[in-house]
Amino acid sequence: MDREPGHLPVCIQDTLSNLIWMKVVAIGNTGAGKTCIIKNFCEDKFVSGYQPTVGVDYGFKIHTIKDTMDLRVHLWDMSGHTEYLEVRNELYQDSHVCLLVYDVTNKHSFERLEYWIREAARCGGNNAVIAVVANKIDLKAKRIVSPDDGLRWAASKKVKYYETSAYTGEGIQRMLSELLEEALTHKPLPSEVGLV
């Protein structure tokens, strides 16, 4: 290795300033599958055995888009319990993507989307790319909320709509890749804000 002991071959500050950090928040009723979606995205696996999120949970992944751009993605899984509003309140700020997750086998979780989108707007998440996520589509026989109902609701709010299964992984990678790519069009890159 051709370097002087105690000196790095690259400037750490330059390297850090070129990193692209993205923040994703997942909201929705308890049991909708937010934790499992994030685990599937970060670790390519499904975690069985339901444990409700206490406060918030966190995931991290270096995700490549356009075959060349590495994003440092921070994923915040926010508890659906009402007593954690103050915790959620702080985490909406500066988010790039907001996932409104509901369980297609649970009509109440779908009906609560209005509450969640209003909370996100009230707490500072309205600048994020927002998507409605119909989760648990692998449970076809138990499905109560139709794709048409989900699409209609998303269209009425002018937000994107995705169908996913955290169990099989269907739709998760594509959804987050598309949303992160769209969010990048709203987020200035390091070179655009004078950091390079």
N, C-alpha and C positions, 0 to 999 in steps of 0.2 A: 504494500500500500504506500503510495507516494504522497505522504502528507507529513507535516511537521507535528510531532507529538503535542497534544493539547489544542490543536486547531482542526476544525472541521473543514472539509473540502467545499462546502456550500454555506451560504449565509442562511442561518436558521430563520431570521426575520423575513427574508425574501420568500422562503419556502412556506412559512406560515401564512403570509399575506396572500399567497396564491391559492390557498385551500378554499373550497366552496362549502359552506356549512348551510344545511337546510333543516328546518324545524317542522315536524309533522305532529299534529295533535289528533287523537281519536276520542270522540265523545259519543255518548248514547247510553241507553238504559243498561243497567246491570244485567249481565248474562247475554248481551248481544253478540259477543265474540271479539271485542276490541283487543284484548290481550292475546288471543289466539292468532288474530290477523298479524299483529306485530311480531309475535314469535315466529310465525311462518315466514314472514318477510326477512327477518334478521337471521334466522337459524335453519330455514327450510325444513321445519318439523312442526308437528301438531302435538300439543301437550294436553293429554287427557286428564280428567279429574279437575272439576271446576273449583277454583278458589277465587272468590270475589276480590277485586283490587281494592286495597285499603289506601285511600288518598290517590296516589299516582304510581305508575310503574314506568319503566324507562327501557328503551331499546336503542341500539346504535348499530349502524351498518355503513360501510363504505360501499356505495352503489355506483356502478358505471352506467352512464347513459351515452347515447350516440357513439358507442364503442371507444370513446376517447376521454370522456370527462368523468372524473371521479368526484362524487359528492359525499360529504360527511353528513349522514342523515341521522338526526336525533328524533326519536319517536317517543312521544309522551302519551301514555295510556291513562286516561283520566277516569277515575271511579264514577259510576253512574249514580251513586248515593247522593241524596240532596245535602247531607251534612258536610260534604266536601266542596261545596261551592266556593268557599274562600280559597281553597288550594287551587281549584281549577281557574279561578279568577286571575291568578298571577300567571298562569301558563299560556293563556291565549295570546298574550303580547308577542309580537314579532314572529308569529307562526307563518309559515309559507303555504302549508297545506292543512286543511281541516277535514277529517273524515267523520261524517255523520253516519254512524253504524246502527243498523237495526237487524233484528232476527226475523227472517221471513216466516218463521213458525209462531211468531208472537205478535199479534195485532197491536197490542198496547205499546210495544217498543216502536212500531211504525207510527202510531198516533202521537207519540211523544217527540217526533222529529221537529215539530214546530217549536216546542219548548227549547230543544237543543240549539236550533239555528238562531233563535232569539238570544239565548245565553251567549253564544259565540259572538254575535254582533254587539251585544251590550258590554262584553268584557274585552273587546279589542281584537277579536278574530276575524273581523269582516274584511280585512285586507288579504286574507289567505285565499288560495284556490280551494273552493269548497266542493265536496263530492258526497253524494248519498251512496251508502254502501249497503246493499241488500246481502246479508251474510247468511250462511248455513244453507245454501242452495242445494247441497248434497242431500238434504232431508226432504226429498220431493214429495213423499206421501204425507208429510206433516205440514207442507207449505200452506199458509193461510193468506199471506199478502202476495198478490200476483205481480209479475213483472210490469204489467200495464199500470197498476196502482203506483208502484215505485217510480216508474218513468214519468207518469203524470204529475206526481208531487214534485219531483226534481225539476221538471220543465216549468212548473208554476213558480218556482223559486229561482229559475235560471241558473241551476247548478248541474254539475255532471252526475251521471248515474252509473254505478257499476254493480255487478253481481259477483259474489265471491263465495268460496268455501274455504274456511281456515282448516277444515279437516283434510281436504284433498289438495289444497293449495290453488285450486282453480281461480284464475282471475287476479290473484294478489300481486304477483310480480308485474304484470302488465299494467294494472291499475296504478300502482305506485310509480312505476317508470313514467307513465304518461302524465300523471299529476305533477311529479317533480320536474319534468321537462317543461310543462306549462308554467309552473311557478318560477322557473329560471328566467322566463321572458319578462317577469315582473320584478325580478331581483337583479340589481346591478352586480356585475362581476367585479372582482378585485381590480382589474385593469381599468374599469369604467369609473371607479371612485378614487382613483389616484393611489391605490395601495401597492401598485407594482412599479 
